[in-house]
Amino acid sequence: MSSPEEAVRQARADYEQHMQTCRQCHVDTAPCAVAKHLLRLYNNARRGAPRR
């Protein structure tokens, strides 16, 4: 199982990669449903990670 910090990094990387490769997100500058879901996953991972 990965650490909480690794989960945050992976969620952020997934979101950023999607924003760069998704035609709707990249061209329209409006996030699609998948981007919104990935951002929600990132925010949840960030909230769940221990504070430094």
C-alpha positions, 0 to 999 in steps of 0.5 A: 500500500502506498503512503498518503504522500504518494497517493497525493502525488499520484492523484495530482499527476493523474489530474494534470496529465488528463488536463493536458491530454483531454481534448475538451479540457485543453481546448475549451478550458472547461473541465469535463466530468472526468477532470472534475472527478480526478480533481475531487480525488486529488482534493480528498487525498490531500485532505486525508494526508497527514499535515507536516 
